[in-house]
Amino acid sequence: QVQLVESGGGLVQPGGSLRLSCTTSGTINIYIMGWFGQAPGKQRELVATITSGGDTNYVDSVKGRFTISRDIAKNTVYLQMNSLKPEDTANYYCDVYGGWPPRDYWGQGTQVTVSS
């Protein structure tokens, strides 16, 4: 059984930083890992992804501020969030695409609140 456990959310002032972590348990061949954000009253949206080969992709609004990375040995994906803005406030969900047949697996979400 595959489970994703997230951590690292919290309350931070504008301009601050947070690092989110997501660890996958269970045996699974992972193709893509990513982070999605869902602000109150809005749809869940892609923030960043990283492939098994290490290629990364970011939504324009976080380019230059957020960095996605992964530790393959630990089956963990990270999202380093710098220069945070109030509009970054959202519940952040970890997504792993893998297994056979391939499908999405989701974490439970971790809240990030950027406010003074």
C-alpha positions as CSV (number, residue, x, y, z in Angstrom):
1,Q,0.0,0.0,0.0
2,V,1.4,3.4,-1.0
3,Q,1.1,6.3,1.4
4,L,2.4,9.8,1.2
5,V,3.3,11.7,4.4
6,E,3.8,15.5,4.1
7,S,5.3,17.9,6.6
8,G,6.7,21.4,6.8
9,G,3.8,23.7,6.4
10,G,3.0,26.6,8.8
11,L,2.6,30.3,9.3
12,V,5.3,32.6,7.9
13,Q,5.6,36.3,7.3
14,P,5.9,37.7,3.8
15,G,9.4,37.3,2.5
16,G,10.0,34.2,4.7
17,S,10.8,30.7,3.7
18,L,9.5,27.2,4.3
19,R,10.5,23.7,3.2
20,L,7.9,21.1,2.5
21,S,8.7,17.4,2.6
22,C,6.8,14.4,1.3
23,T,7.9,10.9,1.9
24,T,6.4,7.9,0.0
25,S,6.1,4.6,1.8
26,G,5.5,1.3,0.0
27,T,7.1,-0.2,-3.1
28,I,6.3,1.8,-6.2
29,N,8.1,2.8,-9.4
30,I,7.8,6.5,-9.4
31,Y,7.8,8.5,-12.7
32,I,6.9,12.0,-11.5
33,M,6.6,13.7,-8.2
34,G,5.1,17.1,-7.7
35,W,3.4,19.7,-5.5
36,F,-0.1,21.2,-6.0
37,G,-1.6,24.1,-4.2
38,Q,-5.2,24.7,-3.4
39,A,-6.2,28.1,-2.1
40,P,-9.6,28.6,-0.4
41,G,-12.5,28.6,-2.9
42,K,-10.2,27.7,-5.8
43,Q,-9.2,24.6,-7.7
44,R,-6.1,22.6,-7.0
45,E,-3.3,23.9,-9.2
46,L,0.1,22.6,-10.2
47,V,3.0,24.3,-8.5
48,A,6.1,22.2,-9.5
49,T,7.0,18.8,-10.7
50,I,10.2,16.7,-11.0
51,T,10.6,13.6,-13.1
52,S,12.6,10.5,-12.4
53,G,15.3,11.9,-14.6
54,G,15.5,15.1,-12.5
55,D,13.8,17.4,-15.0
56,T,11.8,20.2,-13.2
57,N,8.8,22.3,-14.2
58,Y,7.3,25.3,-12.3
59,V,4.2,27.4,-12.6
60,D,5.3,30.9,-13.7
61,S,4.2,32.5,-10.4
62,V,6.8,30.6,-8.4
63,K,9.8,30.6,-10.8
64,G,12.9,31.9,-9.1
65,R,11.4,31.6,-5.6
66,F,10.5,27.9,-5.2
67,T,12.8,24.9,-5.8
68,I,11.6,21.3,-6.1
69,S,14.1,18.5,-5.4
70,R,14.0,14.8,-4.5
71,D,16.0,12.2,-2.6
72,I,15.6,9.0,-4.5
73,A,17.1,6.9,-1.7
74,K,14.6,8.3,0.8
75,N,11.6,8.4,-1.7
76,T,11.2,12.0,-0.6
77,V,10.4,15.1,-2.6
78,Y,11.0,18.6,-1.2
79,L,9.6,22.0,-2.0
80,Q,11.9,24.9,-0.9
81,M,9.7,28.0,-0.8
82,N,11.5,31.3,-0.6
83,S,10.4,35.0,-0.8
84,L,6.9,33.8,0.2
85,K,4.0,36.1,-0.7
86,P,0.4,36.2,0.8
87,E,-0.9,34.9,-2.5
88,D,1.1,31.7,-1.9
89,T,-1.2,30.9,1.0
90,A,-2.8,27.5,0.2
91,N,-3.0,23.9,1.2
92,Y,-0.2,22.1,-0.5
93,Y,-0.6,18.6,-1.7
94,C,2.2,16.1,-2.7
95,D,1.5,14.1,-5.8
96,V,3.3,10.9,-6.9
97,Y,2.6,9.4,-10.3
98,G,3.7,5.9,-10.7
99,G,3.0,2.2,-10.1
100,W,1.4,-0.1,-12.6
101,P,-0.9,0.8,-14.1
102,P,0.4,4.3,-13.5
103,R,-1.8,6.5,-11.4
104,D,-1.7,9.5,-9.1
105,Y,-1.2,9.1,-5.3
106,W,-1.9,12.1,-3.1
107,G,-0.8,13.2,0.3
108,Q,-3.1,14.6,2.9
109,G,-2.1,18.2,2.4
110,T,-0.1,20.7,4.5
111,Q,-1.3,24.2,5.1
112,V,1.0,27.2,4.2
113,T,-0.2,30.6,5.4
114,V,1.8,33.7,4.5
115,S,0.7,36.6,6.6
116,S,2.0,39.5,8.7
